[in-house]
C-alpha cells in the first residue's frame, strides 16, 4: 500500500464542516438568516429554509445562526 492511499483514507475519516453541521441542524429548527427568522425545512442533501417571505436553499450551513430554544 502506498503512502498516498493511506493519506487519502485518513482524510476521509475526518468529517468536514458540512457533515458536522448536518448533526447540529434539524428539521423544524428556528434559525436566523440575513437578519430574518427562518425555519429549517430540510437539511440534506441541500439545506432548505423558509423565512417570512421566501424559501432559500443551498449550502447555508455557514450562513445561518441558531436561535436559542
Secondary structure, DSSP 8 states (H G I E B T S, - for coil): --HHHHHHHHHHTS--HHHHHHHH--TT-EEEETTEEEEEEE-SSSEEEE-SS-EEEES-TTTEEE---
